[in-house]
Amino acid sequence: MAASMYIVVEGEDPGFDTFVNGRSLARHEDALERLALRLGVRPLIEFFSADENSMSLLIEEGAGNQELIRRLPPPQWYSPGDGLVTVQALLEALSDEPQLLGTEGAQVLSELREYAQVLGKTQNREMRWHLAVSWR
Protein backbone atom coordinates (compact mmCIF):
# COMPACT_ATOMS: atom_id res chain seq x y z
CA MET A 1 0.00 0.00 0.00
CA ALA A 2 1.57 3.30 -1.12
CA ALA A 3 1.04 6.50 0.82
CA SER A 4 0.74 9.95 -0.67
CA MET A 5 0.95 13.32 1.11
CA TYR A 6 -1.23 15.92 -0.57
CA ILE A 7 -2.36 19.49 -0.01
CA VAL A 8 -5.96 20.31 0.90
CA VAL A 9 -7.00 23.94 0.46
CA GLU A 10 -9.84 25.24 2.62
CA GLY A 11 -13.17 25.62 0.83
CA GLU A 12 -15.02 23.80 -1.90
CA ASP A 13 -13.04 24.94 -4.95
CA PRO A 14 -9.89 27.05 -4.62
CA GLY A 15 -10.00 27.96 -8.32
CA PHE A 16 -6.70 26.26 -9.19
CA ASP A 17 -5.25 22.76 -9.41
CA THR A 18 -3.91 21.58 -6.04
CA PHE A 19 -2.80 18.12 -7.17
CA VAL A 20 0.72 17.01 -6.27
CA ASN A 21 1.48 13.28 -6.41
CA GLY A 22 3.23 13.35 -3.01
CA ARG A 23 4.28 9.68 -3.00
CA SER A 24 7.99 10.39 -2.83
CA LEU A 25 7.42 12.92 -0.07
CA ALA A 26 5.47 10.31 1.90
CA ARG A 27 8.16 7.66 1.39
CA HIS A 28 10.85 10.04 2.63
CA GLU A 29 8.81 11.77 5.34
CA ASP A 30 11.11 10.59 8.16
CA ALA A 31 14.25 11.88 6.44
CA LEU A 32 12.50 15.16 5.53
CA GLU A 33 11.37 15.58 9.12
CA ARG A 34 14.92 15.12 10.42
CA LEU A 35 16.24 17.56 7.81
CA ALA A 36 13.58 20.17 8.66
CA LEU A 37 14.45 19.93 12.34
CA ARG A 38 18.16 20.36 11.54
CA LEU A 39 17.28 23.41 9.44
CA GLY A 40 15.19 24.86 12.27
CA VAL A 41 11.89 24.79 10.37
CA ARG A 42 8.62 23.06 11.06
CA PRO A 43 8.48 19.54 9.56
CA LEU A 44 5.90 19.01 6.83
CA ILE A 45 4.07 16.36 8.85
CA GLU A 46 3.22 19.00 11.44
CA PHE A 47 0.88 20.53 8.84
CA PHE A 48 -1.17 17.33 8.76
CA SER A 49 -4.84 17.46 9.66
CA ALA A 50 -7.81 15.29 8.83
CA ASP A 51 -11.52 15.89 8.60
CA GLU A 52 -14.30 13.35 8.93
CA ASN A 53 -14.45 12.72 5.17
CA SER A 54 -10.74 12.01 4.73
CA MET A 55 -10.65 9.82 7.85
CA SER A 56 -13.64 7.86 6.55
CA LEU A 57 -11.75 7.23 3.31
CA LEU A 58 -8.67 6.05 5.22
CA ILE A 59 -10.77 3.68 7.28
CA GLU A 60 -12.46 2.32 4.15
CA GLU A 61 -8.95 1.71 2.76
CA GLY A 62 -8.12 -0.28 5.90
CA ALA A 63 -5.81 2.28 7.49
CA GLY A 64 -7.65 3.13 10.68
CA ASN A 65 -10.26 2.43 13.28
CA GLN A 66 -13.91 3.56 12.93
CA GLU A 67 -13.82 4.70 16.58
CA LEU A 68 -11.29 7.40 15.62
CA ILE A 69 -13.91 9.34 13.66
CA ARG A 70 -15.96 9.99 16.80
CA ARG A 71 -12.91 11.38 18.61
CA LEU A 72 -11.52 13.39 15.71
CA PRO A 73 -10.75 17.04 16.48
CA PRO A 74 -11.92 19.66 13.98
CA PRO A 75 -9.63 20.11 10.97
CA GLN A 76 -6.68 22.41 11.54
CA TRP A 77 -5.85 25.00 8.88
CA TYR A 78 -2.50 26.65 8.38
CA SER A 79 -1.06 29.74 6.78
CA PRO A 80 0.48 28.99 3.38
CA GLY A 81 3.37 31.27 4.32
CA ASP A 82 4.28 28.92 7.17
CA GLY A 83 4.28 25.98 4.79
CA LEU A 84 6.37 27.89 2.26
CA VAL A 85 9.05 28.52 4.88
CA THR A 86 9.43 24.76 5.35
CA VAL A 87 9.20 23.87 1.66
CA GLN A 88 11.69 26.54 0.60
CA ALA A 89 14.17 25.53 3.31
CA LEU A 90 13.96 21.89 2.21
CA LEU A 91 14.32 22.87 -1.45
CA GLU A 92 17.39 24.96 -0.71
CA ALA A 93 19.00 22.23 1.39
CA LEU A 94 18.31 19.48 -1.15
CA SER A 95 18.87 21.35 -4.42
CA ASP A 96 22.62 20.80 -4.33
CA GLU A 97 22.47 17.32 -2.79
CA PRO A 98 19.28 15.49 -3.80
CA GLN A 99 21.19 12.22 -3.38
CA LEU A 100 20.76 12.69 0.38
CA LEU A 101 17.40 11.02 -0.25
CA GLY A 102 18.80 8.26 -2.43
CA THR A 103 17.68 7.54 -5.95
CA GLU A 104 14.36 9.37 -5.48
CA GLY A 105 15.98 12.68 -4.52
CA ALA A 106 15.10 14.29 -7.85
CA GLN A 107 11.46 13.21 -7.53
CA VAL A 108 11.27 14.59 -3.97
CA LEU A 109 12.64 17.91 -5.24
CA SER A 110 10.06 17.93 -8.03
CA GLU A 111 7.21 17.35 -5.57
CA LEU A 112 8.56 20.04 -3.22
CA ARG A 113 8.62 22.50 -6.15
CA GLU A 114 4.98 21.62 -6.90
CA TYR A 115 4.10 22.15 -3.22
CA ALA A 116 5.74 25.59 -3.43
CA GLN A 117 3.60 26.47 -6.47
CA VAL A 118 0.36 25.33 -4.83
CA LEU A 119 1.17 27.08 -1.55
CA GLY A 120 2.10 30.25 -3.44
CA LYS A 121 -1.28 30.27 -5.18
CA THR A 122 -2.99 29.53 -1.86
CA GLN A 123 -1.18 32.48 -0.28
CA ASN A 124 -2.04 34.81 -3.17
CA ARG A 125 -5.72 33.98 -2.69
CA GLU A 126 -5.47 34.40 1.09
CA MET A 127 -6.65 30.84 1.72
CA ARG A 128 -5.54 28.28 4.29
CA TRP A 129 -4.35 24.70 3.86
CA HIS A 130 -3.28 21.47 5.50
CA LEU A 131 -1.68 18.19 4.51
CA ALA A 132 -3.65 14.99 4.19
CA VAL A 133 -2.47 11.44 3.61
CA SER A 134 -3.93 8.82 1.33
CA TRP A 135 -3.04 5.15 1.22
CA ARG A 136 -3.62 3.26 -2.04
C-alpha positions in Angstrom: 0.0 0.0 0.0 1.6 3.3 -1.1 1.0 6.5 0.8 0.7 9.9 -0.7 0.9 13.3 1.1 -1.2 15.9 -0.6 -2.4 19.5 0.0 -6.0 20.3 0.9 -7.0 23.9 0.5 -9.8 25.2 2.6 -13.2 25.6 0.8 -15.0 23.8 -1.9 -13.0 24.9 -5.0 -9.9 27.0 -4.6 -10.0 28.0 -8.3 -6.7 26.3 -9.2 -5.3 22.8 -9.4 -3.9 21.6 -6.0 -2.8 18.1 -7.2 0.7 17.0 -6.3 1.5 13.3 -6.4 3.2 13.3 -3.0 4.3 9.7 -3.0 8.0 10.4 -2.8 7.4 12.9 -0.1 5.5 10.3 1.9 8.2 7.7 1.4 10.9 10.0 2.6 8.8 11.8 5.3 11.1 10.6 8.2 14.2 11.9 6.4 12.5 15.2 5.5 11.4 15.6 9.1 14.9 15.1 10.4 16.2 17.6 7.8 13.6 20.2 8.7 14.4 19.9 12.3 18.2 20.4 11.5 17.3 23.4 9.4 15.2 24.9 12.3 11.9 24.8 10.4 8.6 23.1 11.1 8.5 19.5 9.6 5.9 19.0 6.8 4.1 16.4 8.8 3.2 19.0 11.4 0.9 20.5 8.8 -1.2 17.3 8.8 -4.8 17.5 9.7 -7.8 15.3 8.8 -11.5 15.9 8.6 -14.3 13.3 8.9 -14.4 12.7 5.2 -10.7 12.0 4.7 -10.6 9.8 7.9 -13.6 7.9 6.5 -11.7 7.2 3.3 -8.7 6.1 5.2 -10.8 3.7 7.3 -12.5 2.3 4.1 -9.0 1.7 2.8 -8.1 -0.3 5.9 -5.8 2.3 7.5 -7.7 3.1 10.7 -10.3 2.4 13.3 -13.9 3.6 12.9 -13.8 4.7 16.6 -11.3 7.4 15.6 -13.9 9.3 13.7 -16.0 10.0 16.8 -12.9 11.4 18.6 -11.5 13.4 15.7 -10.8 17.0 16.5 -11.9 19.7 14.0 -9.6 20.1 11.0 -6.7 22.4 11.5 -5.9 25.0 8.9 -2.5 26.7 8.4 -1.1 29.7 6.8 0.5 29.0 3.4 3.4 31.3 4.3 4.3 28.9 7.2 4.3 26.0 4.8 6.4 27.9 2.3 9.1 28.5 4.9 9.4 24.8 5.4 9.2 23.9 1.7 11.7 26.5 0.6 14.2 25.5 3.3 14.0 21.9 2.2 14.3 22.9 -1.5 17.4 25.0 -0.7 19.0 22.2 1.4 18.3 19.5 -1.2 18.9 21.4 -4.4 22.6 20.8 -4.3 22.5 17.3 -2.8 19.3 15.5 -3.8 21.2 12.2 -3.4 20.8 12.7 0.4 17.4 11.0 -0.3 18.8 8.3 -2.4 17.7 7.5 -5.9 14.4 9.4 -5.5 16.0 12.7 -4.5 15.1 14.3 -7.9 11.5 13.2 -7.5 11.3 14.6 -4.0 12.6 17.9 -5.2 10.1 17.9 -8.0 7.2 17.3 -5.6 8.6 20.0 -3.2 8.6 22.5 -6.1 5.0 21.6 -6.9 4.1 22.2 -3.2 5.7 25.6 -3.4 3.6 26.5 -6.5 0.4 25.3 -4.8 1.2 27.1 -1.5 2.1 30.3 -3.4 -1.3 30.3 -5.2 -3.0 29.5 -1.9 -1.2 32.5 -0.3 -2.0 34.8 -3.2 -5.7 34.0 -2.7 -5.5 34.4 1.1 -6.6 30.8 1.7 -5.5 28.3 4.3 -4.4 24.7 3.9 -3.3 21.5 5.5 -1.7 18.2 4.5 -3.6 15.0 4.2 -2.5 11.4 3.6 -3.9 8.8 1.3 -3.0 5.1 1.2 -3.6 3.3 -2.0 
